[in-house]
Amino acid sequence: MTVNPCPFPNTSRNASIAHLWHRENLHTFLGLPFDLVTVEETCRKVIHAVASRQRLFLTTPNVNFVLTSMRNAAFRDSVMDSDWVVVDGMPLVWLGRWLGLPVPERVAGSSVFEKLQSTPPLAGQSKLRIYFFGGPPGAAGDAAKKMNAGTAGMVCVGYASPGFGSVESISTAEVIDKINVVQADILIVALGAEKGQAWIQCNRGRLNVSVVSHLGAVLNFAAGGLRRAPPGWQRAGLEWVWRIKEEPNLWRRYANDAMGLCRLIMTQVMPCKWRRVMERANKTSQAKADIHVTHEPHRVLVHFHGAWADQNLDFLKARLQSVADEALPVCLDFSEIQAVDAKALGAIFTLLKHRRNQGKGVLIAPVPQKVRRLFNNYGVDYLLNP
């Protein structure tokens, strides 16, 4: 799918810089950064963002998100630019756990929405103000009526169904002003994953909402046009079967996702598993891990040595934070790195995102083949490209 480029620059990136280093459960695997948290923790994050008027771009990748990110760099960037990225999809939960990652549970966008919807506001607080944007004709209006008929934690303050125009055509000042004027707390976008993420990337700097997220199925569930799978089906990882029953046309997408996932398991997940087994057997490289920072006339060189994992993560984060705001270009030298796990990659990703938000960027060189294979195991070899 191709969407027209957005004429409006995203000016909201600096809003989340102060919070980047506080994503304690950030891990990078299957090519994307994930906050390995629970539904409850995500709900608290949303409520805190609303209460403090902080910007929060919430993204909920499933298998389709992962596969789309592999072929669409702009889509992948939308996930990387998100402030909170949760694991939505039982295959991702199972694969993460098989790799030894602390994935506590599946965090579906629908589960977060349902919990927020059913939770009454605390004393002195108001219901969450929701705006629906997108969905099939009539769905947003139906969702608004059902919500305002009586829900404990939310009230719908507006909705719009912009149709099937380009990202540019549904990003006009009139469209954005209509959203901003009602002072919503949370904007639920439902335009299809690729187009929806592109629209959010295009317009988040002009939106006055605290929380924005593309949650296409949520709008349909809220409107009553579709029923969500019973909890037992969800826990068993069979919600996709229920979705096909409700929307038969989805079978083709799920079949393509299944084939893509099989390829991903063979080319990334299994090599990554083998590498993690070998890394656990080699504690010496972790003990000898070190980082040397050298200030040169035209750059700051960060030289990595040894193996980096959860055991030496605090030292890694401290070193990376020390160069995060350098005015000179920062160059990461991975030529002597022996190993890196998903959480260490999360810290490196945080530095890259921080520098990118500042418009400074990071250079990574040299890139020997062993390092490229190492990053490829986690699906993040794209970070090594200029």
N, C-alpha and C positions, 0 to 999 in steps of 0.2 A: 504494500500500500504506500502511495506517495501523497504527502500533504504539502500544500503550498508553504513556503517559508513565511515566518511571522514578521511583520514589519515593526513590531513593538519590542524593543530590547528588554530582557529580563533584568530589572533593577533591584530585585529583592535578595540577591545572593548574600550580601553582607549581613542580612538579618540573622542568619543562623550561625555565623562564624564563631561567636562566643560559646556556642554549645557543642561544637564539633567534637572537642576532646572529651566530652562527658558521655559519649555513647559507649558505656563500659562493656556492653555485650555485643559489640560490633565484630562480626567475622566476615571474611570474604571467601566464598566458594561458589562453584558453578557459574563463575564469571561475574557475580554481583555481590555487593555488600548487603549483609542481613543483620538486623538487630534481633538477636535470639532472645525473645521476651515472650511473655504470656499475653492473653487477651486482657487480663486485669491490668497489667502494666501499661499496655497500649491505651486502654481507657483512661488511666490516670494521666498519661502523657497528653492526651487530647484535652482533658478537662483542665489541666494545668496551663496548656497553651491558650485556651479560651479565657481562663481567669486572669492570666498575665498579659493577654493581648500579644503573645508571641506568634510568629509565623511558623506553621508546621505543614510541610508537604509530606503527607502520608502515602506510601506506596505499598501495595500488597501483591508481590510477585507470586505467580503460580508457575507451572511448567511452561505454559504458553508464553509467559513473560520472559522466562529464561531463554527459550528458543528464539523468540523474536529479538532479544537483545544481541544474540550472536550474529544476526544478519542485518540489524538496523542500528547503526552507531548512535543516531540521534535519540532513538528510543532508549538505548542503554544509558545515554547521558542523563535522560530524565530520571532514571532510577538512581544513578550516582548522585544527582543533584538533590534528591529527596532527603528530608530531615529524619525520617523514620521509615525503615524498610523491614517488613515482617514476612515471615514464611507462611504463605497461603498456598496450600496444596500438600496433601499427605505424601505424595512421592518425594517431595523436597524434604519433608520431615524425616521420612525413612532413610533417605540417602545421607542427610546430614548426620543422623545418629549413627549410621553404619560407618561414616568417616570419623566417628568419635567426637563429634561436636555436640555441645550441650543445648540441643534444640528442645525446649520444654514442652511445646505443643504447637499445633497448627493455629495460626492467627488469621482466620478468614475475615475479610472486610465486613461480611454480613454478620459475623459473630460480634465484632466490635460495635457495629451499628445497633444490633439488637440489645446488647447489654446497656449501651448508653441510652437507648430509647426506653428501656424498662426501669431505669434507675432514677428515682426522684431526686431533684436538686437538693443540695444541703441547705440548711437554714441560712437565709440571707442571700441565696443565689437564685437565679432565674433558670427556667428551662433553656436548654440549648436551642439556639435559633438556626434552623436549617434552610438551605436553599438548594433546590433540585435543578440541575441543568442538563438537559438532554433526554435520552430515552425515546421509545416509540411515541408516535402521536397520541396524546391524551394520557400517557402513563404518569408524567410528572404531576398533572392536575389531580389524577386519582390518588397518587401517593400523598399529596398535600391534604386532600380531604380526609383520607383515612387517618393520617397522623393527627390532624387537628380535631378529629372526633373524640380523641381522648387517649393520649399517651403520657406516661408518667414523667419522662425526662426530656422530651423534645416538642418543639412547635415549629411548623413550617411557615416561614415568613415570605416565601416567594418561590417561583419556579418559571422555567422557560424551556420550550422545546424548539431549538433553533433549526431543526431539520438536517439536511444532508449537505450543506454547503461546505466550502473549504474552511480551513482553520482561519485564514485571513478574513473571510466573509462573516464569520461569527465571532470576530474579535473587535468589532467596531466600538467606538466610544459609547454608543447608545446601549449596546449589550452589556458592557462593563458597568456603566452607570446604573443600569437597572438592578444589577446585583449589589452594587455598593450602597445604594440609597436605602435599602431595607436593613442594613447593618446586621447581616447574618454572621453567626459564629462559625458555621461549618458549611462549606460548599461541596455538595456531592455531584460529581461529573459523571455522565453516562453517555459517551460518544463512540464507544469502541476503544479498546486499549490503546492502539497506536495513535489514533486521532485525539483521544482524550488526554493522553500524556503530553502530546505536542501542544494542545490547547493550553494546558496548565503551564507548561514551560513558557509559552508565549506571553501569557497574561498574568502570571502570579505576582509580578511586580506592580501591576495596576489594580490588583484586587485588595480590598480592605478587610477580607475575612481572615480569621486566625488560622483555620484549618481547611485545607483543600485536599481532596482525594478523588481519584477515579475509581468508582465502585459501581460498575454497570449493573450487576445483578441486584444490588441493594435496591435500586429504584424500582425494578420490576417486582421484587418481593414486597416492597412497601406499598406498591400500587395494588397488589393482590392479583396481578395477572399470572404470576408464577408462585408455586409453593416451594418452600425450601425443604430439602431432605430432612427426615426425622433425625434426632440426635444420634440414634444408634447407627444409622447409615453413615453419618458424618464421622463418628469415631472409628468405624471400620474402614474408612477410606473409600467408601462407595458412593459418595455424593455425586460423582460424575455419572454414575449409572442413573440416578434419580433425575439429574439434569437432562439426560438424553430422553428419558421418559416424558419430561415436561416440555423439552424443546428438541424434537427429533432431528432437526437440522444440525445440531451440535455434534452428531456422531462423526462427521468428516473431520472436524477440527480435533476432536479427541483422538481419532485414529492417527492423524498426522503428528499430533503431540507425542503419542506413544512410540511411534517410529523414531522420532527425533530424540526422545528420551533414551531409547535403547542405544542409539549411536553415541549419545553423550556418556552413558554409563561405560561403554567400551573404550572410548577415546580419552575420557577425563577422569571419571569417578574411580574406575578400577586402578589405573596408574597412580592416582592420588592416594588410594587406600594402601597400595604397596609402599609408596614413599613414606607414608605416616608410620607404617610398621617398622621400616628401616630407621626412621628418625628416632623412634622410641628406644631402639636398641643402641643408639649412639648418643649418650649423654655427655661425652667428652667435648664434642663440638659446641654444645649449648653452654657448658661451663666456661669455655674459652671465647665465647662470643664477645665482640667488642665493636665499637664504632669510633672512628677518628674523624673529627671535623677540622678541616683546614680552610682558612680564609685566604684565598688567592686574590690577586688584583682585580680580576674580572668575574669571579664566581666564588661560591662556597661549595667545597667538595666534601661530601659525606661518604666515607669509605666503610662498607660493611665487611665484617669478618666473622666466620663461624655460623652456627645454627641459631635461629630465632624462633622461640615458641613462647607459650604462656608463662613458662618459668622465669624468663628474663624480660617479660613484656614491660614492666615498669621502667627499667633502664632504657629500653628502646623508645618508649613514648617520651621520656624526659629528653633524650637526645634529639628526637624529631621536633619536639616543641621548641627546642633551643634555636632551631634554624627556620621555624615556620614563618617568621615575619621579616626575614632578611631582605634587604633591598636588592642585593645582587642576585643573579640567577643561582639556583640551588641545583647541584648535580649529584645524583646518587650513583655511587660506584658499587655495583653488585658482583664484581668479578671474583671476589673471594668469599661470597656467601655460600654456605654449605646446605642450608635448609631454612625453610620458613613455613610456619603453619598458618591456619586460617585467621587466627586472632592477630598474629603479627602482621599479616597482610592487611588486616583491618586498620591497624595503626598507620601503615604506609599509605593506605588509601586515604586516611584522614588528612595526612600531610598534603597529598596530591589535591584533594578537594579544597583544603584551606588555601593553598597557593593559587589554585584555579579561581576561587572566589575573589581573590585579590587581584586577579589579572596578571599574575607573575609566572605561574607554571613551574614545572620541575623537569630537568633534563635527566635522563637515565642512560649512562654510558660508562664503560663499554658494556656490551650485552653478549657474553659468550653463550654458546649453544646450551650448555648445562643450565644456565640461568633461565633461558627461554623455555626449556623443557620444564623446569621447576614451576614457572609461572603458568605454563600451559596446563599443568595438572589441576590448577585451581580455576582455569578458564579466564585468567586475567593477563595473558600475554599481550593484549592490546595496550596495557599500561607501558610496555617497553617501547612502543612505537612513538616516533616524534609527534 
